[in-house]
Amino acid sequence: MFSSEKKYYRVKERLLDIPRDYHQYGYETEIDFSDALYRLHGKWKGQTGEQVSTRNGFRRLRFTGVYGDSSSAWIPDFMLERVPSYIDDNEEADSMEELLDKAFGFDWWIDE
């Protein structure tokens, strides 16, 4: 059965449990692999994104910025932690913006 539930993941603040088999990820040297990981992690650490697709141990996440900018990136599973969506399936959202605010925890300023 197809699940319409949106999934959100946060890029971990610290890199732990890095795989040792850098050849599996297409790198010839461990130094190149480490360099690529730290650049990717440095750009996205602490950010939460909506899962768009998955492939071979990677998840494509869509990150939405404060000013409406969005971009996406393929992030390996070992860098991610699942975040609850905070969205009740039975709840009717007034707008997409409100829905995203709830998902990313920015609803503290909304008057209820």
C-alpha positions in Angstrom: 0.0 0.0 0.0 1.3 3.5 -0.9 1.9 5.7 2.1 1.3 9.4 1.6 3.0 10.3 4.8 5.8 12.7 4.3 9.2 11.8 5.8 11.6 14.3 7.3 15.3 13.8 8.2 17.8 16.0 10.0 21.5 15.9 9.1 23.3 14.9 12.2 25.4 17.5 14.0 28.3 15.1 14.3 29.6 12.5 11.9 29.7 9.1 13.7 29.8 5.6 12.3 31.4 6.5 9.0 31.7 3.5 6.8 35.2 2.3 6.2 34.6 1.0 2.7 35.1 4.1 0.7 35.3 2.1 -2.6 31.6 1.3 -2.1 30.9 5.1 -2.5 33.0 5.4 -5.6 36.2 6.9 -4.1 39.7 5.6 -4.7 41.3 6.9 -1.6 40.1 7.3 2.0 41.3 11.0 2.0 39.1 11.9 -1.0 36.1 10.1 0.7 36.7 11.9 4.0 37.1 15.3 2.3 33.8 14.9 0.3 32.0 13.7 3.4 33.1 16.7 5.5 32.3 19.2 2.8 28.8 17.7 2.4 28.3 17.6 6.1 29.6 21.1 6.6 27.0 22.4 4.2 23.9 20.6 5.5 24.6 19.7 9.2 21.7 20.5 11.5 19.3 21.1 8.6 16.0 19.3 8.3 14.7 18.2 4.9 11.7 16.4 3.4 12.5 13.1 1.7 11.9 13.3 -2.0 13.4 10.0 -3.1 15.8 7.2 -2.1 18.5 5.2 -3.9 21.3 2.9 -2.8 21.6 4.0 0.8 21.0 7.7 0.0 18.0 10.0 0.5 17.3 13.0 -1.6 16.2 15.7 0.8 14.5 19.0 -0.1 15.6 21.7 2.2 13.6 24.9 2.5 15.2 28.1 3.5 13.8 30.9 5.7 13.1 33.1 2.7 11.4 30.5 0.6 14.5 29.2 -1.2 14.7 25.5 -1.6 17.4 23.2 -2.7 18.0 19.5 -2.6 20.9 17.1 -2.0 21.6 13.4 -1.9 22.7 12.6 1.7 23.9 9.1 2.8 21.7 7.4 5.4 24.5 7.3 8.0 24.4 11.1 8.2 20.7 11.3 8.9 18.3 10.9 11.8 14.5 10.6 11.3 12.4 13.5 12.5 8.7 13.1 13.3 6.6 15.1 10.9 4.5 16.7 13.6 1.6 16.8 11.2 -1.7 15.1 12.2 -3.2 13.4 9.1 -6.7 14.3 10.2 -5.9 18.0 10.6 -6.8 20.4 7.8 -4.1 22.9 7.1 -5.0 26.4 6.1 -2.0 26.7 3.8 1.1 24.9 2.7 3.2 27.5 4.6 1.5 26.6 7.9 2.0 22.9 7.1 5.7 23.4 6.6 6.1 25.6 9.6 4.7 22.8 11.8 6.9 20.2 10.1 10.1 22.2 10.8 9.1 23.3 14.2 8.7 27.0 13.3 5.1 27.2 14.6 6.0 28.7 18.0 5.2 32.2 16.7 1.8 31.4 15.2 -1.1 32.9 17.2 -3.7 30.2 18.0 
